[in-house]
Amino acid sequence: MSHPNSSAAYASNVDNAAAQRIKMKSFIEQNVGFTSNELGFMSDEFDRYQFARRLSEMRDKGTVFSPCSRACTISGLTAMAWEVTA
């Protein structure tokens, strides 16, 4: 049996993640082809870690995809660039 506060916290986290995905989708539509690190650098609301976490969830749901990998302008490392699915 879980504690009622645990259930409420879980529900809050699920709602927060869903709201983040909606906002991130809109942000990615306006900033096509950037890496999670670049998106985090450009965003006033989310950091690269939040983008990385949500992008994989969004990819699994079919909301976004990564058409290519390229050198990230922030880290210099090869990273996936992201786009919203049609």
N, C-alpha and C positions, 0 to 999 in steps of 0.2 A: 504494500500500500504506500503510495507516495503522499508526501505532505502537501496540503492545499497550496501553500506558497510556491512549491516546486512546480505544480501544474500551472499556476498563474504566470510564473516566470517563463516557463516553456512557451506558453501561448503568446506572451508578450514578445519573446524572441522570434517566434514564427511570424507574427504580424510585422515586426520590425524588418525582418529579412525580406518579406514580400514587398513592403513599401520601398526598401532599398532597390530591389530588382526593377520595380516600375520606374523609379527615378533614374537609375543607371541606364536602362534601355533608352530612355529619352536622351540622356547625355551622350550615349554612344551613337545614336542616330545623327546627332549634331557634330560628332567627332569620330568619323569613320576611319578605321585602319590604324588605330593607336594601340599600344601595348597597355597592360594593366598598370604598369609603372608610370607611363606617360599620362594615362587617364587620371591617375591619382595626383600627379603633379599639376594637371590642369584644373582639377575639380576643387571647388571651395568647400565641398561637403564631405567627400569621401577620400580616403587614402588608398594607396596601392594595395594594401592588404585586404581592405574591404572589397575593392574591385576584383582582386584575384579570387577571393572566396565566392563572391556572387557570380562571377563570369562562368566558373565551372558549373555552378548550379543552373545558370541560364542556358549554357550549352547543352546540358543534359535534358532540359525541358524543350530544346529546339528554338529558343528565343534568339540566341546569338550563335555565331560560328566564327572560326578562325580560318580565313582563306589562305594565310601564309604565315611564315615566321620570318623575322628580319631583325637587324640590329636595333636594339632599343636606344633611343637618343639620350636617355637618362643614365642607364647602366652600361651601355655598350655591349651587353650580352645579347645573344639571339633569343628572341621572345616571340610569342604569338601575337599577331595583330587581330583586332576584333571588329566584327560588323554585325548588324542586326539582320536577322533572316527576313526574307520578303514576306 
